[in-house]
Amino acid sequence: MAHRSMHDLLAPSLSIDWPNMPIERAEGTKVYGQDGRVYLDFVSGMAALPLGHNHPDVVAAIREQAGRLIHAPVGVYQYDVLLDLAEDLAAAMPGEIGMFFFGNSGSEAVEGSVKLARYVTGRQMVIGFRGGFHGRTLGALALTASKAKYRHGYQPLPGAVHGRFPYPLRDKLSPEGATERALQELDELLLHVVLPEDVAAFIVEPIQGEGGYVPATREFLQGLRERADKAGALLIYDEVQTGFGRTGEMFAAQHYGVTPDIMAVAKAIASGLPLGATASTPEIMRKWTPASHGTTFGGNPVAAAAARATLKVLREENLPQRAQRLGAEATTALKAMQVRHPEIAEVRGPGLMIGIEFGERRPEDGEFTKSVLQHCLDLGLVIYPCGTASSALRFIPPLNVGESDLSKGIEILDKAIAKVRGR
Ligand SMILES: Cc1ncc(COP(=O)(O)O)c(C=O)c1O
């Protein structure tokens, strides 16, 4: 058979992304390339595989559920696996958050969050932050501001304005200074552009993902909480990437100790099956009246079974705590690497949500990053970039990564950077 290419069959709007590698299969932390090589996979399904590929408990749950019930639209039918999942999730969520609208993706979870906030406040404006990524459907895209190219061709996108997110390295300020400046700009936005009483919600990733693995400061999130309360607006956390143990706590909200009103979750929730949720308190959710939002596939039983199995393993194997411990060890090793390789400008982030930013002379080129990625691949490690100019790497192995694989990944990265430096 002639070699098929995605270029001939899939919409070219899908970027030919790094490393665009043909693969056969995957298992745990390994992907098996069509080139016959086995690679260590630190992309983790773009943070959607907290247990690595094909965890046996998840596979067993999917198989069992597929034999019982694959699809039944929620509302027309009720099925226990989804109610069980809602109970499991409620036990893991911060504060009073304990009611859910299930969809199929992160974007849908964000759309649901914004619709909920608009519906219950009767207001339309939502304030997002530059560097934030919330998805690519039109509503979510209105809030995404990590790269202007994602919005190009779709403007104007109504109902959203963007504030500054504190980014100490790029702002060339201390975390306190960057926080103060971001909150000051937000207050100016609320004075000059949008009245506080028109704001339905502030939406923020507690740790920006696509934008560069940039953690918010606690004071920034506290500042948003205070402003939301004062304006009668809601605070939405987009925990699509930070959720399910990645930060060393189940959710970043718990890591920071600042609780939102609404949370969007997806990615890691079901170990790779399409599932997402808009989550909120019963008090807020009860104002979202029947038929004001709906779905055909959301809360699919097979995805729900995969999610229950994922949560069980996360809980029973204490994987958030493990992420905290391994993340601290990895951070120590990466910071030692920074001493050897001064091109590393910063190693940041809690748990196993670590960003490694290169201080490129022309960061808009991302050239250093690209060469590091290529050398990593040659040495058998697949790792993925982030940041507006792709000047950072996301270091996100699965939370159950073996210690030897973790060390191997760090070793490969070290060698790859050394090779690029020696060019
Ligand atoms: C923080 C965040 N929100 C939303 C999304 C959109 O999720 P999806 O691609 O599942 O629609 C992503 C995806 O990368 C994300 O990282």
The ligand as an ORCA input file, in Angstrom:
! r2SCAN-3c Opt
* xyz 0 1
  C      -6.059     24.963     29.920
  C      -6.782     24.419     28.734
  N      -8.068     24.715     28.556
  C      -8.770     24.227     27.517
  C      -8.181     23.421     26.586
  C      -8.982     22.887     25.427
  O      -9.169     21.532     25.594
  P      -9.591     20.598     24.348
  O      -8.445     20.587     23.406
  O      -9.871     19.267     25.009
  O     -10.818     21.189     23.770
  C      -6.833     23.076     26.728
  C      -6.168     22.217     25.714
  O      -4.977     22.179     25.590
  C      -6.112     23.596     27.825
  O      -4.821     23.300     28.008
*
